[in-house]
Amino acid sequence: QVEEELKAACSQQAGQLQEMGCRERLLRSDLQRAGEQLESFKSRVMQTCSPSAAGSTGKSVTEQQVIEKVRQISDENQQSHEREKSLQKELSSRLAKEKEVSADIEVFKNSLQKLQ
């Protein structure tokens, strides 16, 4: 009876080991696929950001290169927004000045007409 229990336990553990092996193979496959997707994503980012720096040379793009390129684009975007704000302020200021000059011209015209 003990021998049968041991055989049953061994059989059960063998089944569990087989199941664990299947899981491990699936996880390895998923990990490999994720790695390939990451490489593909990095290459696409670099090609989009700077076609001459990626893919076309046949070299693998490093994460650091992608991070630096994204930072560069982010910085450029921030500078662009700041420039846009500055130009909006300048435009508003010029429009206000133009209104003021127009008002002054109207006053001058009215005064000139009164003098005539």
DADAHU-V120285 format. One record per residue. N is the residue number from 1. NEAR is the number of other C-alpha atoms within 8 Angstrom. Layout:
BEGIN
[[N & NEAR] [N & NEAR]]
END
This chain:
BEGIN
[[1 & 4] [2 & 5] [3 & 6] [4 & 7] [5 & 8] [6 & 8] [7 & 8] [8 & 8] [9 & 8] [10 & 8] [11 & 8] [12 & 8] [13 & 8] [14 & 8] [15 & 8] [16 & 8] [17 & 8] [18 & 8] [19 & 8] [20 & 8] [21 & 8] [22 & 8] [23 & 8] [24 & 8] [25 & 8] [26 & 8] [27 & 8] [28 & 8] [29 & 8] [30 & 8] [31 & 8] [32 & 8] [33 & 8] [34 & 8] [35 & 8] [36 & 8] [37 & 8] [38 & 8] [39 & 10] [40 & 8] [41 & 8] [42 & 12] [43 & 12] [44 & 8] [45 & 9] [46 & 16] [47 & 12] [48 & 7] [49 & 7] [50 & 8] [51 & 10] [52 & 8] [53 & 9] [54 & 14] [55 & 13] [56 & 8] [57 & 7] [58 & 6] [59 & 7] [60 & 8] [61 & 12] [62 & 7] [63 & 7] [64 & 6] [65 & 9] [66 & 12] [67 & 8] [68 & 8] [69 & 10] [70 & 8] [71 & 8] [72 & 8] [73 & 8] [74 & 8] [75 & 8] [76 & 8] [77 & 8] [78 & 8] [79 & 8] [80 & 8] [81 & 8] [82 & 8] [83 & 8] [84 & 8] [85 & 8] [86 & 8] [87 & 8] [88 & 8] [89 & 8] [90 & 8] [91 & 8] [92 & 8] [93 & 8] [94 & 8] [95 & 8] [96 & 8] [97 & 8] [98 & 8] [99 & 8] [100 & 8] [101 & 8] [102 & 8] [103 & 8] [104 & 8] [105 & 8] [106 & 8] [107 & 8] [108 & 8] [109 & 8] [110 & 8] [111 & 8] [112 & 8] [113 & 7] [114 & 6] [115 & 5] [116 & 4]]
END
